[in-house]
Amino acid sequence: MKYVIALLTILLSALYINTAPPTIYMGDSGLMVSAASTLGICHPPGYPIYVLTGKLFSMVPLGDAAFRLNLMAIALSTLAFVMFCLTAMWFVRFVFSNTDKKTAFLSSVAAGLVYFLSPQFWLEAVHAKGAVYIMLQLCVITAFYTLFRFISDKKLSHFYLTLFLCGFMLPIHNSATLYMLFIAAAAFMTGRGILNKRRISYGLLFFSIAAFTPYLYLFIRVRAQPVVLWGDIATVREVMGHIMRETYNYNRGLVSSPGALLARLGAYAGRFVQNYHLMAVLSATAFVFLLKRSKTVFYAAFGLYLTYVTVLIYVINTSGGLKINDISAPAMELSRHFLLAADIVPMLAAAAGVYGLIMFLSSRYGLNRVFLSAMVFLAPAFSLLANYEPSDQSRKFMGYDHAVDILTELKPGEILQAGGDCPVFNILYVRTVLKKFPDIKIYDIGGTLLDHSIYRTMKRKWYRPERNELLKKMIIDNPGMVYRNDLEEFRNLGIYSMPYGLLYRMGPAPEPVIGSHRLMELVSYRDLFNNRYLDTMYTSMVALRLIAKARYESQKPGMGTAMMYLKEAEKIGRGIPGLYTAISSVYYYNLRDTEAAVRYLEKAIEANPYDFDNLDLLIKVSNEIDPDRALYWMKYFHKITPSKAQKESLKASIKEFEEQLNAAAAAQGGQR
């Protein structure tokens, strides 16, 4: 059996390496690689274990720094596969007494392969940021393994190791809190007959060492003020706030919509079935077997799974920096890696489901167990064939290209006000790790990374209006020298955004920058041509580039070419509300087609019904051409908002708006 596991581990490693991205992936990878390479402090809660482990892998002389941390994700994934197979075998033994070892082994391996070849696991297994979630998977799976061993043999070494691993979960990723509490509680309940005060004290000591010691890294490094230092934290209080994710507090005041939470639960259920197919059904079957064996264990396992999914869906949108009511395709995409850990319990159960099915068919119909086991392996074979091409990231360069394309457009001494995870994280990697484009001044709109020294004069550190005033002053003090990667204008100050390649040049005149359209020729589109499958982040970035092309074409006579680019952008990024909003802005500002602008804003709302910012924008724009249409959306806003205060405010606004419309109609001698 050990030779089979060794062979499969080698093959799985080779598969992951062959499909790994050659450099940074889109999303958080640029930040994580930069922090690990420079021993910095990344976004909350800091990820000290990841950073220290990543530093070791960054010294491996293979590829660039990002590829080396991609290898870290692969190494952790293959180790997690081994531990999953061992843990699943113990779970099968727990559910079924007097198990056939060979059948239990094959069942565990089959379930493990389906799990580790699923689209979501495969993606996280091959890129740098994914290593965080894979590291968590490894820790939780190993903790379950040591727990099962302790249940079986009552050895104190397994008890201590279980508690140590439980403590280790927190500094890896605090979304594992529920797993930590459940496994630790199960260990204490199992050892009731053999644990005394001294042994319990030792166990709690091991837990505390694992849970709190890694965070010392943050306190030590913050004194050194490393190159990568999220939010410019400096004091002990600020480090504690960083660990507790206080940066994302602005989301906790939002009221959650039941409709949005139910939509997320439905999306998770659909993804689970789509990822695991047969194993999804067999995992449910295993819970039936477990119910027959022990109702207590059944309710504990099923309750843990259901509670973990439900709580995590809520928590990742209140402490993860996401909008709680956002059910758009990008938001769902960003939530999936958080929820991957929830699949551990049902996939361990799937191994028991496979075993139970084989034993049932063997005893009832006399079928050969080896034959049945071989048939079960058709499931991972199907996963491999179906998921290989969509999971192949080996020709994706957009994370790197995006940053380089932007910085190439700027001259030394010019200023970029960068905002959003992309491109900020990508630029951070290019500047900090690769040491490129050192002569361009880059300020971080979010005030978290890159240069945000101008914010040090602020009275309140995270007060956005004050931050915006400083950014406006920079534009006024440096005419024609300041650029942004997002479309924002301050017309009340006489500041306009002019298209400039992928960027916008900020200045006092609304005229286009002569010749700047040629900068678009420098932009790399190789990901669009190299890959048939692009995830939401990639399609968004490619589509935004096409929308930038449309802005240039809109400055020429006729609208045909501009509309062609807009249609292509819509085709590539179909269903992504942010792209519909961007397309709407081109129609509104550049093509002066308010009707089309309203139509695309309505598509954005259809793609994300709880986007209150877009709803507010839609009401304002539609009011310019059709007040009744604006009134309809005001009533819709009133209907779906979960905030009582907002409902009362909208109710008053609707009443006032209706009175104005009725008065206008009466003045014209008619009725609405």
Secondary structure, DSSP 4 states (H G I P E B T S, - for coil): -HHHHHHHHHHHHHHHHHTS-SSPPSSSHHHHHHHHHHT-B-STT--HHHHHHHHHHHTSSSSSHHHHHHHHHHHHHHHHHHHHHHHHHHHHHHHSSS--HHHHHHHHHHHHHHHHTSHHHHHHTSSTTHHHHHHHHHHHHHHHHHHHHHHHH--HHHHHHHHHHHHHHHHH-GGGHHHHHHHHHHHHHHTTTT--HHHHHHHHHHHHHHHHGGGHHHHHHHHH--SSBGGG--SHHHHHHHHTTGGGGGGTTSPPPHHHHHHHHHHHHHHHHHHHTHHHHHHHHHHHHHHHH-HHHHHHHHHHHHHHHHHHHHHTTTSSSS-TT--SHHHHHHHHHHHGGGGHHHHHHHHHHHHHHHHHHHHHH---HHHHHHHHTHHHHHHHHHHHHHH--TT--HHHHHHHHHHHTSPTT-EEEE-SHHHHHHHHIIIIIS---TTSEEEETTSSSSB-GGGGG-SSTT-HHHHHHHHHHHHHHSTTTEEESS---BGGGTBEEEEETTEEEEES--SPPTTGGGGGGG---HHHHH-S---HHHHHHHHHHHHHHHHHHTTSSSSHHHHHHHHHHHHHTTT-HHHHHHHHHIIIIIS--HHHHHHHHHHHHHH-TT-HHHHHHHHHHHTTT-HHHHHHHHHHHHHH---HHHHHHHHHHHHHHHHHHHHHHHHTT---
